[in-house]
Amino acid sequence: MTEIEAHHSHLYPGATGRILSGKDGAALIRFADGASASAHLAWPELAVAAYTTFAGSDIPAKSWRLVELEDGAFRVKARIAVTETCKKGGH
């Protein structure tokens, strides 16, 4: 399983993160506030299932287009359409 670290409590255009291990496929993304969510990486697209931040905010399922930086780091370029599969958490 791919492990992803987000440098913020949620993703948005301009947010950064790092792919810690793995490649395309099922993933677990850990956010800076301690929350985590299931995800699916199909580079350069990342689909993240709905989750709740550590502070209790509900974040709906969203998909993102990523840009590669150095050493496994990435920056979120844009939000893209979410598939029905992602909405149901079945990446």
C-alpha atoms as an extended CHARMM CRD file, in Angstrom:
* protein
*
        91  EXT
         1         1  MET       CA              0.0000000000        0.0000000000        0.0000000000  PROA      1               0.0000000000
         2         2  THR       CA              1.2360000000        3.4710000000       -0.8520000000  PROA      2               0.0000000000
         3         3  GLU       CA              1.8610000000        5.7800000000        2.1060000000  PROA      3               0.0000000000
         4         4  ILE       CA              1.3570000000        9.5090000000        1.5970000000  PROA      4               0.0000000000
         5         5  GLU       CA              2.0500000000       12.3780000000        3.9940000000  PROA      5               0.0000000000
         6         6  ALA       CA              0.1720000000       15.6670000000        3.5890000000  PROA      6               0.0000000000
         7         7  HSD       CA              1.7940000000       18.7610000000        5.0800000000  PROA      7               0.0000000000
         8         8  HSD       CA             -1.6050000000       20.2570000000        6.0210000000  PROA      8               0.0000000000
         9         9  SER       CA             -4.8820000000       19.0740000000        7.6000000000  PROA      9               0.0000000000
        10        10  HSD       CA             -6.4870000000       18.8360000000        4.1460000000  PROA      10              0.0000000000
        11        11  LEU       CA             -5.5480000000       19.1460000000        0.4780000000  PROA      11              0.0000000000
        12        12  TYR       CA             -6.1560000000       22.2070000000       -1.7010000000  PROA      12              0.0000000000
        13        13  PRO       CA             -4.4640000000       23.7310000000       -4.7700000000  PROA      13              0.0000000000
        14        14  GLY       CA             -0.9510000000       24.6570000000       -3.6880000000  PROA      14              0.0000000000
        15        15  ALA       CA             -0.8260000000       22.2090000000       -0.7400000000  PROA      15              0.0000000000
        16        16  THR       CA              2.2390000000       20.0010000000       -0.5460000000  PROA      16              0.0000000000
        17        17  GLY       CA              3.0200000000       16.5110000000        0.6010000000  PROA      17              0.0000000000
        18        18  ARG       CA              5.2980000000       13.5480000000        0.0880000000  PROA      18              0.0000000000
        19        19  ILE       CA              4.9260000000        9.9750000000       -1.1270000000  PROA      19              0.0000000000
        20        20  LEU       CA              6.7050000000        7.9960000000        1.5680000000  PROA      20              0.0000000000
        21        21  SER       CA              6.4890000000        4.5380000000        0.0090000000  PROA      21              0.0000000000
        22        22  GLY       CA              4.7790000000        2.6340000000       -2.7650000000  PROA      22              0.0000000000
        23        23  LYS       CA              3.5030000000        3.6050000000       -6.1780000000  PROA      23              0.0000000000
        24        24  ASP       CA              0.1550000000        3.7270000000       -7.9480000000  PROA      24              0.0000000000
        25        25  GLY       CA             -2.7300000000        1.8910000000       -6.3100000000  PROA      25              0.0000000000
        26        26  ALA       CA             -4.3840000000        1.7730000000       -2.9260000000  PROA      26              0.0000000000
        27        27  ALA       CA             -3.0020000000        4.3580000000       -0.5200000000  PROA      27              0.0000000000
        28        28  LEU       CA             -3.2740000000        5.7510000000        2.9640000000  PROA      28              0.0000000000
        29        29  ILE       CA             -2.8300000000        9.5110000000        3.3440000000  PROA      29              0.0000000000
        30        30  ARG       CA             -1.8780000000       10.9200000000        6.7290000000  PROA      30              0.0000000000
        31        31  PHE       CA             -2.5810000000       14.5940000000        7.3330000000  PROA      31              0.0000000000
        32        32  ALA       CA             -0.5250000000       16.9880000000        9.4620000000  PROA      32              0.0000000000
        33        33  ASP       CA             -3.2180000000       17.1250000000       12.1580000000  PROA      33              0.0000000000
        34        34  GLY       CA             -3.0940000000       13.3480000000       12.7280000000  PROA      34              0.0000000000
        35        35  ALA       CA             -6.1730000000       12.4370000000       10.6630000000  PROA      35              0.0000000000
        36        36  SER       CA             -5.8840000000        9.8620000000        7.8850000000  PROA      36              0.0000000000
        37        37  ALA       CA             -7.9580000000        8.7080000000        4.9130000000  PROA      37              0.0000000000
        38        38  SER       CA             -7.9740000000        5.9320000000        2.3810000000  PROA      38              0.0000000000
        39        39  ALA       CA             -6.9590000000        7.0410000000       -1.0850000000  PROA      39              0.0000000000
        40        40  HSD       CA             -6.0500000000        5.8070000000       -4.5410000000  PROA      40              0.0000000000
        41        41  LEU       CA             -3.0460000000        7.0960000000       -6.4660000000  PROA      41              0.0000000000
        42        42  ALA       CA             -2.9390000000        6.8650000000      -10.2640000000  PROA      42              0.0000000000
        43        43  TRP       CA             -0.1660000000        9.3630000000      -10.9330000000  PROA      43              0.0000000000
        44        44  PRO       CA             -0.6990000000       12.2620000000      -11.3690000000  PROA      44              0.0000000000
        45        45  GLU       CA             -4.2050000000       11.8590000000       -9.9230000000  PROA      45              0.0000000000
        46        46  LEU       CA             -4.9750000000       11.2500000000       -6.2600000000  PROA      46              0.0000000000
        47        47  ALA       CA             -8.4970000000       10.3300000000       -5.1200000000  PROA      47              0.0000000000
        48        48  VAL       CA             -9.0860000000       10.7660000000       -1.3770000000  PROA      48              0.0000000000
        49        49  ALA       CA            -12.1090000000        9.2510000000        0.3870000000  PROA      49              0.0000000000
        50        50  ALA       CA            -14.2190000000       11.3260000000        2.7870000000  PROA      50              0.0000000000
        51        51  TYR       CA            -12.6760000000       11.7590000000        6.2310000000  PROA      51              0.0000000000
        52        52  THR       CA            -12.8950000000       13.8440000000        9.3880000000  PROA      52              0.0000000000
        53        53  THR       CA            -10.0750000000       16.1790000000       10.4380000000  PROA      53              0.0000000000
        54        54  PHE       CA             -8.6660000000       15.9670000000       13.9520000000  PROA      54              0.0000000000
        55        55  ALA       CA            -10.6430000000       19.1480000000       14.7670000000  PROA      55              0.0000000000
        56        56  GLY       CA            -13.8740000000       17.4150000000       13.6910000000  PROA      56              0.0000000000
        57        57  SER       CA            -14.4680000000       18.9610000000       10.2580000000  PROA      57              0.0000000000
        58        58  ASP       CA            -15.9930000000       16.5540000000        7.7340000000  PROA      58              0.0000000000
        59        59  ILE       CA            -14.1170000000       16.6130000000        4.4260000000  PROA      59              0.0000000000
        60        60  PRO       CA            -15.9730000000       15.0620000000        1.4640000000  PROA      60              0.0000000000
        61        61  ALA       CA            -14.2970000000       12.7670000000       -1.0620000000  PROA      61              0.0000000000
        62        62  LYS       CA            -12.1800000000       14.7650000000       -3.4990000000  PROA      62              0.0000000000
        63        63  SER       CA             -9.7540000000       14.0890000000       -6.3160000000  PROA      63              0.0000000000
        64        64  TRP       CA             -6.6430000000       16.0760000000       -7.1180000000  PROA      64              0.0000000000
        65        65  ARG       CA             -4.0920000000       16.4990000000       -9.9060000000  PROA      65              0.0000000000
        66        66  LEU       CA             -0.5460000000       16.5000000000       -8.5250000000  PROA      66              0.0000000000
        67        67  VAL       CA              2.7440000000       17.9330000000       -9.7530000000  PROA      67              0.0000000000
        68        68  GLU       CA              5.9830000000       16.1390000000       -8.9130000000  PROA      68              0.0000000000
        69        69  LEU       CA              8.6060000000       18.0680000000       -6.9830000000  PROA      69              0.0000000000
        70        70  GLU       CA             11.9050000000       16.6130000000       -5.6910000000  PROA      70              0.0000000000
        71        71  ASP       CA             12.5420000000       13.5030000000       -3.5890000000  PROA      71              0.0000000000
        72        72  GLY       CA              8.9820000000       12.1410000000       -3.6250000000  PROA      72              0.0000000000
        73        73  ALA       CA              7.4040000000       15.4940000000       -2.7920000000  PROA      73              0.0000000000
        74        74  PHE       CA              4.3690000000       16.8090000000       -4.6430000000  PROA      74              0.0000000000
        75        75  ARG       CA              2.2480000000       19.9310000000       -4.9200000000  PROA      75              0.0000000000
        76        76  VAL       CA             -1.5070000000       19.8640000000       -5.5670000000  PROA      76              0.0000000000
        77        77  LYS       CA             -2.1280000000       21.5170000000       -8.9280000000  PROA      77              0.0000000000
        78        78  ALA       CA             -5.9340000000       21.3920000000       -9.1470000000  PROA      78              0.0000000000
        79        79  ARG       CA             -9.0800000000       19.7010000000       -7.9330000000  PROA      79              0.0000000000
        80        80  ILE       CA            -10.6430000000       17.3370000000      -10.4730000000  PROA      80              0.0000000000
        81        81  ALA       CA            -13.9800000000       15.5210000000      -10.7360000000  PROA      81              0.0000000000
        82        82  VAL       CA            -14.6300000000       12.8320000000       -8.1280000000  PROA      82              0.0000000000
        83        83  THR       CA            -15.7670000000        9.4170000000       -9.3400000000  PROA      83              0.0000000000
        84        84  GLU       CA            -18.6930000000        7.5890000000       -7.7280000000  PROA      84              0.0000000000
        85        85  THR       CA            -16.2680000000        4.8840000000       -6.6040000000  PROA      85              0.0000000000
        86        86  CYS       CA            -14.2340000000        7.4540000000       -4.6750000000  PROA      86              0.0000000000
        87        87  LYS       CA            -17.3610000000        8.9170000000       -3.0510000000  PROA      87              0.0000000000
        88        88  LYS       CA            -18.1860000000        5.4570000000       -1.6690000000  PROA      88              0.0000000000
        89        89  GLY       CA            -14.6420000000        4.9260000000       -0.4180000000  PROA      89              0.0000000000
        90        90  GLY       CA            -14.0360000000        2.0040000000       -2.7650000000  PROA      90              0.0000000000
        91        91  HSD       CA            -11.0220000000        3.2630000000       -4.6420000000  PROA      91              0.0000000000
